[in-house]
């Protein structure tokens, strides 16, 4: 019972800390999974397999909360099957939110029904474990974790008392619905950081700004901001309203065959520094790929990202963050 109380206390503390709403991604998600169980020797059963299905939500930068159901089946030493049906509430504490590798600790409480031929019993369960999440794409993540699970079921022919099982699961984390930005989409406009930056008058539409700036740019350290070139939230996919602006930029680059450009991506500070660095690089590469696909020679282009390291405006305001999410052409 002491072990049960300790696990319950940890789970309660974890759930209490998960009170704030996380602005980066507030979608619900599903986690279908398969698992492997190594049962306590006192259960008198062999290792077995299982299936699980969870539903969860990101609460803040560190915490997720999940409700999950799990089924495990093992072969009894005495013959027949040893089946378990579990329902639990888990708190996941992420140590960092990184798309490539996001490790977490998990703790939870729940209910477990155990069944063997001729007998069944219900009882509480608790678990502790470690795992990780890796994004496979903008909409699917790979999940894996290992957990120690405690419960107390009494069944005929099975040693009575506390049981400790080990479970390993692998699954997919699938968000539900479209991901919403924490701020409404806004044109990504920012002043050039250098005095010699070429920019168009504010009254001009984004297409004219990019075209005029490239048409008049002289080779050297000149920066042209692609006003209005926006991406899907937390993605490198170009929004439809960016295509016309990039078409105009392509036309201008074809007229100006004497210049080369570096395509540079920037982000605001929402998310981890490592993730923002990768996102800025992917967004710059998307513009690079668009230019090459539309006839600009690859040797005239290069792409790079600076993540959140070069803000042009304060990240403390919604407007400032929107303006910091930008793509620039550095004319050489």
Buried (B, 14 or more C-beta within 10 A) or exposed (E): EEEBEEBBEBBEEBBEBBEEEBBBBBBEBBBEBEBBBEBBEEBBBEEBEBBBBBBBBBBBBBBBBBBBBBBBBBEBEEEEEBBBBBEBBBBBBBEEBBBEEBBBBBBBBBBBBBBBBEEBBEBBBBBBBBBBBBBEEBEEBEBBBBBBBBBBBEBEEBEEEBBBBBBBBBBBBEBEEEBEBBBEBBBBBBEBEEEEBBBBEEEBBBBBBBBBBBEEBEEEEBBBBBBBBBBBBBBBEBBEEBEEBBBBBBBBBEEBEEBBBBBBBBBBBBBBEBBBBBBBBBBBBBBBBBBBEBEBEEEBBBBBBBBBEBBBBEBEEBEBBBBBBBBBBBBB
